[in-house]
């Protein structure tokens, strides 16, 4: 469930931010902001589905997923092939996510 919540949250956050980016940087209509705001609200709701007693830990672990998903967005939506630095950075972030999520705690 955690992986699905993170994946959905990443898609919702990136789509919401891209809607604002499209309006302000790509000259799209200001109406792009409306679905963007809805998408960002969905992102916040999806993060509450993560089974964690601490919001900060859930958010920190999500950060690595967000970075990896952003690199996929770069490639699949924007048509920019990630370079080795993108992929290396994304892999490092995912290792950090795994450490946060899977680390043994008392």
SULTATA-V700723 format. One record per residue. N is the residue number from 1. SS is DSSP state (helix for helix, strand for strand, loop for the rest). BURIAL is 1 if it has 24 or more other C-alpha atoms within 12 Angstrom, else 0. Layout:
N&SS&BURIAL  N&SS&BURIAL
This chain:
1&loop&0  2&helix&1  3&helix&0  4&helix&0  5&helix&1  6&helix&1  7&helix&1  8&helix&1  9&helix&1  10&helix&1  11&helix&1  12&helix&1  13&helix&1  14&helix&1  15&helix&1  16&helix&1  17&helix&1  18&helix&1  19&helix&1  20&helix&1  21&helix&0  22&helix&0  23&helix&0  24&helix&0  25&helix&0  26&loop&0  27&loop&0  28&loop&0  29&loop&0  30&loop&0  31&loop&0  32&helix&1  33&helix&0  34&helix&0  35&helix&0  36&helix&1  37&helix&0  38&helix&0  39&helix&1  40&helix&1  41&helix&0  42&helix&1  43&helix&1  44&helix&1  45&helix&0  46&helix&1  47&helix&1  48&loop&1  49&loop&1  50&loop&1  51&loop&0  52&loop&0  53&loop&0  54&loop&0  55&helix&0  56&helix&0  57&helix&1  58&helix&1  59&helix&1  60&helix&1  61&helix&1  62&helix&1  63&helix&1  64&helix&1  65&helix&1  66&helix&1  67&helix&1  68&helix&1  69&helix&1  70&helix&1  71&helix&1  72&helix&1  73&helix&1  74&helix&0  75&helix&0  76&helix&0  77&loop&0  78&loop&0  79&loop&0  80&loop&0  81&loop&0  82&loop&0  83&loop&0  84&helix&0  85&helix&0  86&helix&0  87&helix&0  88&helix&0  89&helix&0  90&helix&1  91&helix&0  92&helix&0  93&helix&1  94&helix&1  95&helix&0  96&helix&0  97&helix&1  98&helix&0  99&helix&0  100&helix&1  101&helix&1  102&helix&0  103&loop&0  104&loop&0  105&loop&0  106&loop&0
